[in-house]
Amino acid sequence: MRVLVAGGAGYIGSHTCKALAQAGHVPIVYDSLATGHAWAVKWGPLEQGDLNDPAALGAAMRRHRPDAVINFAGLINVGESAEEPTLYYRSNVASVITLLETMRAHDVGSIVFSSSCATYGVPQRLPIVETMAQNPINPYGRSKRMAEEMLRDACAAHGLGAIALRYFNAAGADADGELGEEHDPETHLIPLVLQAALGTRRSISIFGADYETPDGTCIRDYVHVADLATAHVAALSACRGGQYSAYNLGTGQGVSINDVIGRSRAITGKAITAEAAARRPGDPASLIADASLARQALNWGPVCSDIDNIIHSAWRWMTEHRLRVAG
């Protein structure tokens, strides 16, 4: 299968391109490189362009004639989305309109969409199941929910086959050292903690230590990026014309911020200074996935998402591979 991977030069997108190639598919990366990296494109051609540019996107589809699309393109910073909501709606919503219209014009009938547990907002109960209400509490989450609704409507109206994958907390790095997490600025907890271990960051801030959790800090469900990549490959085969589905991707295990810091100290052997800070508005105390539907429908389950393995792989990327690969 020839798969156009929008945002394929980014963190999860590049890992998925590797998994696609290993499964015998041809990934065609379509990326503006505004936040992605050309060095991360290793398993197929790169088409540089913006997803909001229908002419460039259409030209790429004419050249490569993809059988399906995986869409990772978009902005992901929750805090920034509250400050610049229209930027997020343009990047994460308007671009999906352009993508769907261009897919229809070029007879591309399947799409796997990168969504988020942020569409749920503050969960009614744990673990989170797909049938729970989607009440996002920030523009980022709302942009992902809007995109999902457009996919659902396009399936009903045009016979599109679409699967939305709602990630929990993506983390870790490629086991072979070819890829890793490279955001600027970095906002994800584990690389921030490891930057503090490395000495490139003075300390790590803990936003709220008074939550109703065992140690008072937020609990999250961390899933290895390689496990996310295999889920996208499985979802491609599960797309059916006229059908829309959404699946959670997580481990079902919660890990607190304090636990991440403690395990990082043990794994790196480094002192990591942690400082208490005020809660961030809208941070739920706990987010834990029920991924049973993905297990049943996609025959998928996490195999390398143990928190120690996640931290080990991220630390190896940061200390052994990053400068060699990324220059």
C-alpha positions in Angstrom: 0.0 0.0 0.0 1.2 3.5 -0.8 0.4 5.7 2.2 0.5 9.5 2.3 1.7 10.4 5.8 0.8 14.0 6.6 3.1 15.2 9.3 5.4 12.2 8.7 8.5 14.1 9.6 7.3 14.6 13.2 7.7 12.5 16.3 4.9 9.9 16.0 4.7 10.3 12.3 8.3 9.3 11.6 8.1 6.3 13.9 5.0 5.2 12.0 6.7 5.6 8.7 9.4 3.2 9.9 6.7 0.7 11.0 4.9 1.1 7.6 8.1 0.3 5.7 8.7 -2.7 7.9 5.2 -4.0 7.1 5.9 -3.7 3.4 4.1 -0.4 2.7 5.5 2.7 1.0 5.2 5.9 3.2 5.1 9.2 1.3 5.8 12.0 3.8 3.9 15.2 3.3 5.2 17.8 5.8 5.8 21.5 5.9 8.8 20.9 8.2 7.6 23.8 10.4 7.9 21.5 13.3 9.0 18.3 11.7 12.6 17.3 10.7 13.9 16.3 7.2 16.4 14.0 8.9 13.5 11.9 10.3 12.3 11.0 6.7 14.2 7.8 6.0 11.7 5.2 4.5 10.2 7.0 1.6 10.0 10.3 -0.4 9.4 13.7 1.2 7.0 16.1 -0.3 7.4 19.5 1.5 4.1 21.4 1.7 1.4 22.7 3.9 -1.8 20.7 4.5 -3.8 23.9 4.1 -2.4 24.3 0.5 -4.7 22.3 -1.8 -2.6 22.9 -4.9 0.5 21.4 -3.3 -1.4 18.6 -1.7 -3.1 17.7 -4.9 0.1 17.7 -6.8 1.6 15.3 -4.3 -1.3 13.0 -4.6 -1.1 13.1 -8.4 2.6 12.2 -8.3 2.4 9.4 -5.8 -1.2 8.1 -6.2 -1.6 7.0 -2.5 -4.0 4.3 -1.5 -4.6 5.7 1.9 -3.7 8.6 4.2 -2.5 8.8 7.8 -2.8 12.4 9.2 -0.5 13.5 12.0 -0.2 17.1 10.8 -1.2 19.8 13.3 -0.3 21.6 16.5 -0.2 19.9 19.9 0.6 22.4 22.6 -2.4 22.6 24.9 -1.3 25.8 26.6 -0.6 27.6 23.4 -4.0 26.6 22.1 -5.6 28.6 24.8 -3.5 31.6 23.9 -3.9 31.3 20.1 -7.1 29.3 19.5 -7.6 30.4 15.9 -4.1 29.2 15.0 -5.1 25.8 16.3 -8.4 25.8 14.4 -6.6 26.7 11.2 -4.0 24.1 11.7 -6.0 21.2 13.1 -9.5 21.8 11.6 -9.3 23.8 8.4 -6.5 21.6 7.2 -8.6 18.5 7.6 -11.3 20.1 5.3 -8.6 20.6 2.7 -7.3 17.1 3.2 -10.7 15.4 2.9 -11.7 17.4 -0.2 -8.4 16.6 -1.9 -8.7 12.9 -1.0 -12.1 12.8 -2.5 -10.9 14.5 -5.7 -8.1 11.9 -6.1 -10.2 8.9 -5.1 -8.4 8.1 -1.9 -10.9 6.3 0.3 -9.2 5.6 3.6 -7.7 7.7 6.4 -6.3 7.0 9.8 -6.4 10.2 12.0 -4.2 11.2 14.9 -6.6 12.2 17.6 -6.2 12.6 21.4 -7.6 11.7 24.8 -7.9 15.5 25.1 -11.2 15.2 23.4 -12.7 13.7 26.6 -11.8 16.6 28.8 -12.2 15.7 32.5 -13.3 12.1 32.5 -16.5 11.0 34.2 -14.8 7.9 35.5 -11.7 5.8 35.0 -10.5 4.0 32.9 -11.8 6.1 29.9 -13.9 4.2 27.3 -14.7 5.5 23.8 -18.4 5.8 24.6 -17.8 8.5 27.3 -18.9 12.0 26.4 -16.3 14.1 24.6 -16.3 17.4 26.5 -12.8 18.9 25.7 -11.7 21.8 28.0 -9.2 23.6 25.7 -9.0 24.6 22.0 -6.6 21.8 21.2 -9.0 19.1 22.4 -11.9 20.9 20.7 -10.0 21.0 17.4 -9.4 17.3 17.6 -13.1 16.6 18.4 -14.2 18.8 15.4 -11.9 16.9 13.1 -13.3 13.6 14.3 -16.9 14.9 13.6 -15.9 15.9 10.0 -14.5 12.4 9.4 -17.7 10.8 10.7 -19.8 13.0 8.4 -17.5 12.3 5.4 -17.8 8.6 6.0 -21.6 8.9 6.0 -21.8 11.2 3.0 -19.0 10.0 0.7 -18.2 6.4 1.6 -14.9 7.3 3.3 -13.4 4.7 5.6 -11.9 6.5 8.7 -10.4 5.5 12.0 -9.5 8.0 14.7 -6.9 6.9 17.2 -7.1 8.7 20.5 -3.7 8.7 22.1 -2.9 9.0 25.7 0.6 10.1 26.6 3.1 9.3 23.8 6.6 8.8 25.0 9.9 7.0 24.4 12.1 6.6 21.3 13.0 4.1 18.6 14.8 1.1 19.9 17.4 1.2 17.1 18.3 4.8 17.9 17.2 6.1 14.5 14.4 8.4 15.8 13.4 10.2 18.9 11.4 13.1 20.4 12.6 16.5 19.2 10.1 19.3 19.9 11.0 23.0 20.2 9.8 24.1 22.6 9.5 20.8 24.5 6.4 20.4 26.6 6.2 16.7 27.3 7.0 15.5 30.8 9.5 12.7 30.2 11.9 14.6 27.9 11.7 17.6 30.3 12.6 15.4 33.2 15.5 13.9 31.2 16.7 17.3 30.2 16.9 18.1 33.9 18.9 14.9 34.4 21.2 15.9 31.5 21.8 19.4 33.0 20.3 21.3 30.0 17.4 22.3 32.2 17.9 23.5 35.8 14.9 21.7 37.2 11.5 20.2 36.5 8.3 21.9 37.6 5.5 19.8 39.2 2.3 21.6 38.4 0.2 20.7 41.4 1.1 18.4 44.2 -2.4 18.4 45.9 -4.5 16.3 43.6 -6.6 13.5 44.9 -4.1 10.9 43.8 -1.9 8.6 46.0 1.1 11.0 45.9 -0.8 14.2 45.1 0.6 14.6 41.5 -1.2 14.0 38.2 -1.4 10.5 36.9 -1.1 9.7 33.2 -1.1 6.7 30.9 2.2 6.6 29.0 2.3 4.6 25.8 5.5 4.0 23.8 5.7 5.7 20.5 6.6 2.4 18.8 3.4 0.9 20.1 1.5 3.8 18.7 3.2 3.3 15.3 2.1 -0.4 15.1 -1.5 0.7 15.9 -1.6 3.0 12.9 -0.4 0.1 10.6 -3.1 -2.1 12.0 -5.7 0.6 11.6 -4.9 1.0 7.9 -6.1 -2.6 7.3 -9.2 -2.1 9.4 -10.6 0.9 7.5 -13.9 0.0 5.7 -15.7 2.2 3.2 -18.6 4.2 4.8 -17.5 3.3 8.3 -16.1 5.6 11.1 -14.5 4.2 14.2 -12.5 5.6 17.1 -10.2 3.7 19.4 -8.2 4.6 22.6 -4.5 3.8 22.6 -3.0 3.4 26.0 -1.8 0.8 28.5 -4.5 1.0 31.2 -1.8 1.7 33.7 -1.4 5.1 35.4 2.0 6.6 36.4 2.3 9.7 38.5 4.6 12.6 37.9 6.5 11.8 41.1 6.9 8.2 39.9 8.3 9.4 36.5 10.8 11.6 38.3 11.8 8.8 40.7 12.2 6.2 38.0 14.2 8.7 35.9 16.6 9.3 38.8 17.1 5.6 39.2 17.6 4.9 35.5 19.9 7.8 34.7 21.8 7.8 38.0 21.4 11.6 37.9 20.1 14.1 40.4 16.9 15.7 39.2 15.7 18.8 40.9 11.9 19.0 41.1 10.1 22.2 42.2 6.5 22.5 43.2 4.4 24.9 41.1 0.7 25.9 41.0 -1.7 23.7 39.2 -2.3 24.4 35.5 -5.9 25.2 34.6 -7.8 22.3 33.2 -5.3 19.5 34.1 -7.4 16.4 35.1 -6.0 14.6 38.1 -5.9 11.2 36.2 -6.2 10.1 32.6 -6.1 6.3 32.1 -7.2 4.5 29.0 -9.4 1.4 28.4 -8.0 0.2 25.1 -10.1 -3.0 24.9 -11.7 -1.9 21.7 -8.4 -1.5 20.0 -7.4 -4.9 21.2 -10.5 -6.5 19.7 -10.8 -4.5 16.5 -7.2 -4.0 15.6 -5.6 -6.9 17.3 -3.3 -4.3 19.0 -1.8 -4.1 22.4 1.2 -2.3 23.8 4.3 -4.5 24.0 7.1 -2.0 24.9 5.2 0.6 27.0 6.6 -0.4 30.4 7.5 2.9 32.0 11.1 1.9 32.6 11.5 0.9 29.0 10.0 4.2 27.9 12.4 6.2 30.0 15.4 4.0 29.0 14.7 4.5 25.3 14.2 8.2 25.7 17.4 8.6 27.7 19.4 6.6 25.1 18.0 8.9 22.4 19.0 12.0 24.4 22.5 10.9 25.4 23.6 8.4 22.7 21.8 9.0 19.4 20.3 12.4 19.2 23.4 14.4 18.1 24.5 11.7 15.7 21.2 11.4 14.0 19.8 14.9 14.1 23.1 16.7 13.7 
